[in-house]
Amino acid sequence: MENCIFCKIVRGDVPASKVYEDQDFVAFHDIHPAAPVHFLLIPKQHIASLYEVTETDQSLLGKMLWLTPQVAKQQGCENGFRTIINTGRVGGQEVFHLHIHIIGGKDRLPTMIHHGQ
């Protein structure tokens, strides 16, 4: 996608503070970190959201989940981390290119969703 900011990062058209890259994925620091460690892991292939994945994406998604703790540990998340995949506008997705937020680096992250809401 020409106008997708994450595709521009993949192509090298937009700079990003990368923490990992291979032939399938790029991970880079979030520009508005929610914790001491906050990076995004994205596939280089443009997939708009988790809603858009197909059966043929299974191995890519498996690798994405396998990479998440590997890169998190490299970034200092030795005692755990939070993963977030926002899906669609209702789910809070702002950039429509599949991505996982990996957040950590604190003794304990705050509760995300309060009961009763």
C-alpha positions as semicolon CSV with decimal commas, in nm:
position;residue;x (nm);y (nm);z (nm)
1;M;0,000;0,000;0,000
2;E;0,153;0,326;-0,115
3;N;0,019;0,551;0,162
4;C;0,052;0,306;0,453
5;I;0,305;0,449;0,702
6;F;0,422;0,101;0,804
7;C;0,475;0,001;0,439
8;K;0,682;0,318;0,402
9;I;0,893;0,206;0,701
10;V;0,937;-0,139;0,541
11;R;1,051;0,025;0,213
12;G;1,287;0,260;0,398
13;D;1,096;0,571;0,286
14;V;1,025;0,670;0,648
15;P;1,287;0,631;0,922
16;A;1,218;0,415;1,226
17;S;1,424;0,310;1,526
18;K;1,443;-0,058;1,434
19;V;1,516;-0,324;1,695
20;Y;1,477;-0,627;1,464
21;E;1,449;-0,706;1,096
22;D;1,448;-1,016;0,879
23;Q;1,300;-1,107;0,540
24;D;0,944;-1,121;0,678
25;F;0,924;-0,875;0,970
26;V;1,040;-0,542;1,109
27;A;1,023;-0,437;1,474
28;F;1,071;-0,076;1,579
29;H;1,017;0,151;1,879
30;D;0,672;0,309;1,915
31;I;0,685;0,686;1,867
32;H;0,454;0,732;2,170
33;P;0,577;0,467;2,417
34;A;0,340;0,358;2,693
35;A;0,619;0,199;2,900
36;P;1,001;0,185;2,910
37;V;0,987;-0,091;2,646
38;H;0,730;-0,039;2,372
39;F;0,792;-0,159;2,020
40;L;0,583;-0,277;1,728
41;L;0,633;-0,596;1,531
42;I;0,492;-0,582;1,178
43;P;0,495;-0,816;0,882
44;K;0,661;-0,669;0,573
45;Q;0,364;-0,800;0,375
46;H;0,075;-0,555;0,396
47;I;-0,217;-0,711;0,581
48;A;-0,462;-0,443;0,693
49;S;-0,570;-0,605;1,020
50;L;-0,627;-0,933;1,198
51;Y;-0,968;-0,937;1,024
52;E;-0,787;-0,966;0,691
53;V;-0,575;-1,276;0,761
54;T;-0,644;-1,586;0,559
55;E;-0,560;-1,952;0,592
56;T;-0,245;-1,893;0,386
57;D;-0,117;-1,650;0,654
58;Q;-0,094;-1,917;0,924
59;S;0,283;-1,969;0,903
60;L;0,347;-1,594;0,894
61;L;0,131;-1,545;1,205
62;G;0,303;-1,835;1,379
63;K;0,642;-1,681;1,312
64;M;0,512;-1,344;1,433
65;L;0,405;-1,491;1,766
66;W;0,728;-1,689;1,797
67;L;0,936;-1,374;1,733
68;T;0,748;-1,168;1,991
69;P;0,914;-1,312;2,305
70;Q;1,251;-1,342;2,130
71;V;1,266;-0,969;2,053
72;A;1,101;-0,877;2,385
73;K;1,381;-1,054;2,574
74;Q;1,642;-0,876;2,361
75;Q;1,478;-0,547;2,458
76;G;1,499;-0,624;2,830
77;C;1,161;-0,782;2,906
78;E;1,300;-1,066;3,114
79;N;1,003;-1,095;3,352
80;G;0,714;-1,061;3,112
81;F;0,547;-0,819;2,877
82;R;0,208;-0,733;2,732
83;T;0,105;-0,793;2,372
84;I;-0,175;-0,598;2,209
85;I;-0,324;-0,639;1,864
86;N;-0,581;-0,367;1,805
87;T;-0,824;-0,478;1,534
88;G;-1,054;-0,239;1,349
89;R;-1,166;0,105;1,456
90;V;-1,373;-0,029;1,747
91;G;-1,067;-0,220;1,867
92;G;-0,858;0,099;1,864
93;Q;-0,656;0,027;1,549
94;E;-0,508;0,352;1,416
95;V;-0,270;0,224;1,148
96;F;-0,432;-0,030;0,921
97;H;-0,133;-0,261;0,881
98;L;-0,127;-0,564;1,110
99;H;0,100;-0,505;1,408
100;I;0,162;-0,626;1,760
101;H;0,244;-0,381;2,036
102;I;0,496;-0,534;2,278
103;I;0,503;-0,340;2,606
104;G;0,707;-0,400;2,919
105;G;1,005;-0,293;3,120
106;K;0,819;-0,214;3,444
107;D;0,779;-0,415;3,760
108;R;0,410;-0,454;3,678
109;L;0,200;-0,300;3,404
110;P;-0,133;-0,145;3,503
111;T;-0,458;-0,332;3,443
112;M;-0,581;-0,272;3,090
113;I;-0,956;-0,318;3,126
114;H;-1,143;-0,258;3,446
115;H;-1,421;-0,502;3,534
116;G;-1,772;-0,372;3,479
117;Q;-1,685;-0,152;3,184
